[in-house]
Amino acid sequence: MSIGVFDAGTAARLREWINQDGAFRQVSRDMTLNMAIETDGAARLVTFRDGTLTSIKPFVTVTEPVDLTIRGDATFWRNLLSPVPPPRFQNLYAGVRAETCQVSGNAELYWAYFAALTRLFDVMRDVENNR
């Protein structure tokens, strides 16, 4: 499975949706973060500045500074972004606890922006499922 951020058209739609999402805006007001999303050997750099998703672009390790990296295989992403995620795939916390994904990097930023990241993946789910 290729998640939407790996497809240019879907990534653009995600950026548009997340930046118009009132719930995301409330929990991400000061969010400044460089986040790598990795799956099956591919990676994207997702950049936020002052609560706005500014870019989603191909990521090559060691070429850009990264605050947070989220790694999961195709099964993890397929389940996390399914219309109704099964147990152990409801959000990042569940995925980490069940060891179905890995989150590495700045733990302080991860927890500071956890609500925003949760909302981001909720919106990603909607985009992935054309809702």
Buried (B, 14 or more C-beta within 10 A) or exposed (E): BEBBBBEEEBBEBBBEBBBEBEEBBEBBEEBBBBBBBBBBEEBBBBBBEEBBBEEBEEBEEEEEEBBBBBBBEEEBBBBBBEEEBEEBBBBBEBBBEEEBBEBEBBEEBBEBBBBBBBBBBBBBBBBBEEE
